[in-house]
Structure formats: C-alpha cells, structure tokens
Amino acid sequence: MRGQISDRRKMVTERRELILKEFESHTLIKKHIEIQNRRYDAIVKRLHCQLMKAQSGHRQLSDDIYHMEREIQDLKRHLELP
C-alpha cells in the first residue's frame, strides 16, 4: 500500500515537472511570437510610409507633367499667332 502511494506521488511529481517545463516552453514561444509580431508591424509601417511617399511623388510628377503639357500647348498657340 505504501509502495503504491509512494509510486503515485513520484508519478504526480514527474508529471508536475513535465507540465512546468511545457508551460515554460509555451511562455518562451509566446514571447518569441510577440517579438516577431512587433518586428512585422514595424516592417509593415515602414513599407506603408514608403508607399505613401512613392504615391505622393507620383502625384507630384503627374501634376508637373500636366502643367508642362499645358504650357507647351500655350506656347504652340502663341507661335501660331501671326
């Protein structure tokens, strides 16, 4: 009887240790996931800023091209006048 109780206590202790180790590994994995999520959020933020800057530059160039084309048309009209 005492042998069974001793064996059961030993088994409970071993399982408790395994559960604690698993809990620690889960905690570590969660920390790694949080770090990766922060890194990916930072990357997405940088890419978003780069995209906004590129789109702004594109809009500016498009406006410049439009104004230059209008100037060309005005200059051509002035050249055609006698």
C-alpha positions in Angstrom: 0.0 0.0 0.0 2.7 2.5 1.0 4.7 1.5 -2.1 1.7 2.4 -4.3 1.3 5.7 -2.6 5.0 6.4 -3.0 4.8 5.4 -6.7 1.8 7.6 -7.2 3.4 10.6 -5.5 6.5 10.1 -7.6 4.4 9.9 -10.8 2.5 13.1 -9.8 5.8 14.9 -9.2 7.2 13.8 -12.5 4.0 14.9 -14.4 4.0 18.2 -12.5 7.6 18.8 -13.6 6.7 18.0 -17.2 3.8 20.4 -17.1 6.0 23.1 -15.7 8.6 22.6 -18.4 5.8 22.7 -21.1 4.4 25.8 -19.5 7.9 27.5 -19.6 8.4 26.5 -23.3 4.9 27.9 -24.1 5.8 31.1 -22.3 9.0 31.3 -24.3 7.2 30.7 -27.6 4.7 33.4 -26.8 7.5 35.9 -26.1 9.1 35.0 -29.4 5.8 35.4 -31.3 5.2 38.8 -29.7 8.7 39.9 -30.7 8.1 38.7 -34.3 4.8 40.4 -34.4 6.4 43.7 -33.3 9.1 43.3 -36.0 6.5 42.6 -38.7 4.4 45.5 -37.5 7.4 47.8 -37.8 8.2 46.4 -41.3 4.6 47.0 -42.4 4.7 50.5 -41.0 7.9 51.3 -42.9 6.5 49.8 -46.1 3.3 51.8 -45.7 5.4 55.0 -45.3 7.5 54.2 -48.4 4.3 53.5 -50.4 2.8 56.8 -49.3 6.0 58.6 -50.2 6.1 56.9 -53.6 2.4 57.7 -54.3 3.0 61.4 -53.3 6.0 61.6 -55.6 3.9 60.0 -58.4 1.1 62.6 -57.9 3.6 65.4 -57.9 5.2 64.2 -61.1 1.8 63.7 -62.7 0.9 67.3 -61.8 4.2 68.6 -63.2 3.7 66.7 -66.4 0.1 68.1 -66.8 1.3 71.7 -66.2 4.2 71.3 -68.7 1.8 69.9 -71.3 -0.5 72.9 -70.8 2.5 75.3 -71.1 3.5 73.5 -74.4 0.0 74.0 -75.7 0.0 77.7 -74.8 3.5 78.2 -76.3 2.3 76.4 -79.6 -0.7 78.7 -79.7 1.5 81.8 -79.3 3.8 80.6 -82.1 0.8 80.1 -84.5 -0.4 83.6 -84.0 0.7 86.0 -86.8 
